[in-house]
Amino acid sequence: MTGRSIALFIAAALAEIGGAYLVWLGIKEHKGLAFVALGAMALTAYGVVAAYQPSTEFGRVLAAYGGVFIVGSLLWGVVFDGFKPDRLDIIGALVCLTGVGIIMYSR
C-alpha cells in the first residue's frame, strides 16, 4: 500500500507541476492558449490522481502532498529550468520528505 501511495504522489506531482509549467509557458513565454489548455487538463488530472490515495483523509493527503510538491518543484527546476539547488534547498527538501513520511506512513 505504501508503494502505491508513493507512486500516486509522484504521478500527482508530475501532473500538477507539469500543468502549472504549461500554463506558465502559455502566459509568460507567449506560447499560446493551447499550452494553457493542456496545463488546465493536467491540473485536473492532478486532482483525480490525488483522489486515488488510499487514505480517506483529504487534509492529511494534501498536507503530505505539499512536501512532495516542494521536492518535485525543485527537481522540475533542475531538469527544465537549469536550477541549481544549494545545500539549504536539499536540506529543506529532506525535511519535507520526512514530514510526508510522518504524516502518511507512521501509523
C-alpha positions in Angstrom: 0.0 0.0 0.0 2.9 2.4 0.7 4.4 1.8 -2.7 1.1 2.5 -4.4 0.7 5.7 -2.4 4.2 6.9 -3.2 3.6 6.2 -6.9 0.4 8.2 -6.7 2.2 11.1 -5.1 4.8 11.1 -7.9 2.1 11.0 -10.6 0.2 13.8 -8.9 3.3 15.9 -8.7 4.1 15.4 -12.4 0.5 16.3 -13.3 0.3 19.4 -11.1 3.8 20.8 -11.7 3.7 19.9 -15.4 0.3 21.5 -15.7 1.4 24.7 -13.9 4.5 24.8 -16.1 2.4 24.6 -19.2 0.2 27.4 -18.0 3.3 29.4 -17.1 4.8 28.9 -20.6 1.5 29.7 -22.3 1.2 33.0 -20.5 4.8 34.1 -19.6 6.5 32.8 -22.7 3.6 33.6 -25.0 3.2 30.0 -26.2 -0.5 30.4 -26.6 -3.8 29.2 -25.4 -3.1 25.6 -26.4 -0.4 25.4 -23.7 -2.7 27.0 -21.1 -5.5 24.5 -22.0 -3.1 21.5 -21.8 -1.9 22.8 -18.5 -5.5 23.1 -17.2 -6.1 19.5 -18.3 -3.0 18.3 -16.5 -4.1 20.2 -13.3 -7.4 18.5 -13.5 -5.6 15.1 -13.8 -3.7 16.0 -10.6 -6.9 16.3 -8.7 -8.1 13.0 -10.0 -4.8 11.2 -9.2 -4.7 12.7 -5.7 -8.2 11.3 -5.0 -6.9 7.7 -5.5 -4.7 7.9 -2.5 -5.5 5.0 -0.1 -6.1 7.4 2.8 -9.6 8.8 3.1 -8.5 12.0 5.0 -8.3 14.8 2.4 -6.4 17.2 4.7 -3.8 14.5 5.5 -3.3 13.6 1.9 -3.0 17.2 0.7 -0.7 18.2 3.6 1.6 15.3 2.8 1.4 16.1 -0.9 2.6 19.6 -0.1 6.0 18.1 0.8 6.1 16.1 -2.4 5.2 19.2 -4.3 8.1 21.1 -2.8 10.6 18.3 -3.7 9.0 17.8 -7.2 9.2 21.6 -7.9 12.9 21.7 -7.1 13.5 18.7 -9.3 11.4 20.1 -12.1 13.5 23.3 -11.9 16.7 21.2 -12.2 15.5 19.3 -15.2 13.6 22.0 -17.1 15.0 25.4 -16.0 18.6 24.8 -15.2 18.0 25.4 -11.5 20.9 24.5 -9.2 19.7 23.7 -5.7 22.1 24.7 -2.9 22.7 22.9 0.4 19.8 24.5 2.1 17.4 23.6 -0.7 18.4 20.0 -0.3 18.1 20.1 3.5 14.7 21.7 3.2 13.6 19.0 0.7 14.7 16.3 3.0 12.8 17.9 5.9 9.7 18.0 3.7 10.0 14.3 2.8 10.5 13.4 6.4 7.2 15.2 7.1 5.5 13.3 4.3 6.7 10.1 5.8 5.5 11.0 9.3 2.1 12.3 8.1 1.3 9.4 5.8 3.2 6.3 6.9 3.9 6.4 10.6 0.6 4.9 11.7 
